[in-house]
Amino acid sequence: MKIAIFGAGSTGCYLAGELLMAKLDVSLICRERIKSSITYNQGITLTSYQGLHQRVMPTSLITEVEANTPTFDLIFVTLKCHQLSDITEQLLQLTHKQSTIVLMQNGLGSFDEVKQAFANSSAQPRLLIQGITPFNVLQKEHATFHKGTEGEFTFANTTHTQVIKQAMHSNGLSCTLADDMAPIIYGKLLLNLNNALNAITDVPIKQQLSQAPTRKLLSLAMKEWLSVCKKAHLPLAQFTKVKPQWLPLILSLPDFLFTLLAKQMLDIDPEARSSMWEDIQANRKTEIEYLNQAVVKLGQQHQVATPVNAAIVSAIKQLEQGKKVDIKSLGGSA
C-alpha cells in the first residue's frame, strides 16, 4: 500500500513519522521548506512528552504534483480547513478509483466542502473519510516534531485504515478506528475551542490552564457548544476521563481543586501550544471559521446564544490583522 501525506506540516510530519515507524511506505507532499529541512537533517525526528525520540526517512519527498507523479492508495490530507478549496484536481491526479482519501481537519464544514467539490467533478468518485489528531504537535528546529499532549490518531474504519491499524499495532504503536466519526468530530470541537484562547493568551497550554480567569472563559465557550449540541441533538464522543458535560464545571474550579482533579489535563509538555497560536505567530490565516465560528453559526440556527465564542472569533480576527487583544475584553474573565 502506497501512502502519501498531502500538505505535510506539523501534524502531517508527525503522522508520517508514526506510519514510517510502522514500516509502511509513506511519501510526503510538502513545501520546499519542509523537504529541505528533512533532507538536511537526514529524516523526520519524532519526540514526545513521554520521552519518544525516533528519526525516520520518508520514501519520497514531493513538492510539485506533476504529470509523472505516482498515484497512491491512501492519502492523508493534513492541510488547514481553508486550504482545501483548490486541491480537488491534485487529489484526483494522485489517486485512483480504489484509493481512500482521509481528511484530517478539525472543526465543522470543511469535509462537506470537499465532498461537494468531488461531487461536482466529472472524475470517478473517491472514498472520502475523516480522521483527527487529538493531540498537540509542535514543529521545532532540525525537522523535529514534538507531541505535547495525550492521544492517538483516529480514523474512520475502512479496509485501508484497518491495514494501518494492524501495521501500527505490530510495531508497538496504536491508533483508533471509528465506525461513526460524527460524535468524534463534535467531541473534538469541544476541546478545540481552546485553540483560539491559547493563541490569545500567548502562553503555553499548561500555563494557560493554570490560570482561573482563562479557564473560566474556556468553560463558558464549552457550555455554549454543549448547549448547541443538546438543542441540535448532536452526540459527543468522550476524549477525557470525565464526560464532556463535566468539563466546564472542572474548569471553573478554584486553582487548587482544579490541579487536584485535572491531573490528566495537566499531563502535557510545559511548552505545548495550539496550532492556532503557531498560525498567529507566523501571520497565517487561522481555522477560526471552522471552530468557534461554527459554534456561533449552529447556535444561530438553533436559537442558542453564543456570545463568548463570538467574542473569541472577533479577537482572533483582530490578531490576524496584527492588532493586540486584551483577554479581559472577552467577558467572563473576572
N, C-alpha and C positions, 0 to 999 in steps of 0.2 A: 504494500500500500504506500503510494507516494503522497506525502503530506506537505502542504505549504501554509505558512503563516503570512497572511496578506496585511501589510501595514504594521510591521513588527516594530513596536516601540517598547515601552517598559513592560507592559503585560504580555505582549506578543513574544518578546525575547524570553521572558520567564517561562511561558508556556512551551516555547520551542525547546528551551533547556530541559524541562522535565520530560518532554517527549523524546529528546535525544538520549537522556539518561535511561529511558525505557527501551533504548536500542531500536528506535523507529527511524525511518527515512524522512528527514524534515528539511525543507528549504525555506529560506526567508525571502520575502518580497518586501523590500525596505528602502529607506532613503540612503543616499550615498554616504551620509554621515555615519549611519549605523553600520553599514558594510565596512567602511574604512576602519572604524573602531574595533569591530570584531576581528577583522583581518590583522590589524596591527597588534592586537592583544592575543592573537592565536586562539580565538574562541570566545564563547559566552561564559562568563563566570556567574554562577548562582550562589547567593548566600541567603541566610535566613536568621531570624531572631532566635531560632532553636539551634544554631550552630552549623547549618549546612554550608559547605564550601566545595563547589564542584565546577570544573571547567569542561565545556563540550564544544564541538565544532559542527555547525550545520552542514548538511550535504552540499548545499549551494547557496549563494547569496545573489539575489536578483534585484536590480534597481530599475530596470525598464521592462515592461511587458511588450515583447516583440513577436513577429510572426513565427520565429523559431523557438519561442519559449515553450517548454514542455507543458503538458496538461497534468493535473493532479486528481487523485481520487477523493481527497479530503482537503478542504481549505478552511482554515480558521481566519475569520476577518476580525482584526483587533484594532481597527480604526475607531476614532471617536464618532458618535452618532451623526454629527453634522458633516462628516466627511464621506458619507456613504452614497450621496446622490449621484455621483459621476463615475461610479466604478462598475456598473452593470455589465457593460461590454467587455471590460477586462476580465471580470469573473467568468463570463461565458467563454471567453477565449482560453482561460486557464483550466477549464473543466470539460467534462464530457457528460453524456446524459445519465450515466450511473453515479456521477460524483455527488458528494454531500458538501454543502456549504454551511458552516457554523458561524452564526453572527454572535459575537461576544460583547455586545454593547450593554451598558447599564441603562436603566430608566425605561420609559414608555414611549412608543411611537416609531422608533427607527426601524424596527423589524417589519412593521406593516408597510412602511415606506419602501423598503427594499422588495418586499413581496409584490407590491403594486408595480414597481419598476420592471421586475421579471415578467409579471403578467402582461405588461404592455409590449414586451419583446416578442419578436417572431420566432426566436430560437426555441429549441426543445426545452421543456421545463427542467429545472434542477430541484433537488431536495434541499429546501432551506430549513434549518433548525436553529435553535437558540442555545447559547451557553453563557455562563457567567464566571467571573473571577471574584469570589467572596473574600478576598484578602487584598492587602495593600502591597504594591510593588514600587520601589523607589529606584530610579536609574542613577547609578554612581559612575565614577570615573573608571577607565580601563575595561569597558564593556561588562561592567558588573551590575547585576540586577538583584535587588535585595527584597526579600519577602519579610514584611514587618509586622504582620498580624496573622491570626489563626485562620484556617480554612483550606479547602481544596477545590480544584476546578470542578464545575458541574456542567454536564452536557445533556441534551435530550437523548433519550435511549434509541439508538438506531444500530444497524449492523456495523457500520464503520466505527461508531463510538464504543461499541462492545469490544472491538479489536483493541482500541486504545486502552480501555479499562484493563483488559487481560494483560496487555504488554506492561502497563504500569505496575500492576499487582505482581507480575513475575519478577520485577526489578526493584521491589521494595518501596514502590510509590503507590499513590491511590488517587482516584477521582470518583465523583458521584454521577450516576446516570438517573435521569428522571423521566417517567412516562408523561408527566404533565408539567411543563415549565411555567405555566401561568402563576401558580402560587409562589414559585421561587422568584420570579421576576418581581412580583408585588412585594414579597417579603424582603427582597434585596433592596428595593427602593426605600423601604423604611430606614435601613442602615445608611444608604447613600445620601440621605438628607443631611448627613453630617459633612459631606464633601465640601459644600459651599461654606459652611460655618468654619471649617478648618482653613479654607482659603482666606476668609475674612479676618479670623483671629491672627493668622500668620505665625502660629506656633505649632510644634509637633502635636499630634493627636493625643498622646498620653498627657502632655501638659494641659492641653485644652480640656480634656475630660476631668482633670483635677480641679477645675475652676467651676464653682457652683453657678455663677451667672450664665456662662455659655452652655452648661449642661441644661439649665432651665430653658434656654432658647431651643435647644435640640429637642427637649421634652415636648415643648409646645408645638414645634413643627411636626413631630411624630404623632402627637394627638390629633392634629388636623388630618394627616394621612389615614390614621386609623378610623377616624370618623367618616371620611370619604369611602373607605373600604366597606365599612359597616352599612352605609347607606346604599352603596352600589353593589353590595353582596359579592365583594372580591375576596377570595381566600388568600391568606398569607402563610407562607412557609416559615418555620421557626429556625433561625440561624444561631440563636444564643441558648444558654442553659434555661432561660425563662421564656414564657410565651411572649409574643410581640406586644400584647396588650399591657404587659407589666413593665416594659422598658421605660415609658415616660415616668412612672412612679419611682423607679430605681434611680433614674437620672435626676429626679427632683429632691432626692435625699440630701441631708447635710453631708459635708465632706467626709467626716469620719465614718458615717454609716455607709455611704457610697463606696468608699475604699474597702470597707469590710465585706460588703455583699457583692461587689462587682469585680472580684479578682480576675475573672476571665476577660472582662472588657479592658482591664489594665495590663493584661499579659501580652504586651506588644512592645516592639522596639521603641526605645525612647526617642528616636529620630524619625519615626514613621510619620508621613504626611499624606494628604489626599492627592489624587491625580489632578483635581481641580486647582489645588494650590500650585502644583507644577505648571499648569496651564497659565495661571495668572502671572507667575514669576517669569514665564517665557513670552508674555504678551500674546498668548494664543487665545482664540475663541474657546469658551468653555461649553460643557454639555448642560448648562442650567435649564435650557428649554425642555430637556427630556427628563429632568429630575424634579426640582422644586416647582418649576413652571407647570409640569404635568400634573402635579397635585392641585395647583391653582385651577387649571382648566377642568379637571374632573370635578373639583369642588363646585365650580360654576354650573356644570351640567347637572349636578345632583343637589344643588341648593345647600351646600355646606360651606361655611365661611372659612377662609384660609389666609387670614391677614399676616401671620408670621412667615409663611412660605412666600407670600407676595413681597414682603419686605426684604427677605433674603434674596429673591430674584433681582429686585431693584438694586440691592447693594452689590451683587456680583456684576451687574451690567455697568455700574459705576466703576468698579475695579477694572473691568475690561477696557474702559475708556481712560484708564490711568488716573482716576480720581481716588482720593482717600475716603475711607469709610470708618465711622465710629460705631463699633458694635452696639454701644448703648442706644443708638438711634433706632435699632431694630425692634425695640419693645420687649417686655418680659424679662429684662436682664437685671432688674433691681433686686 
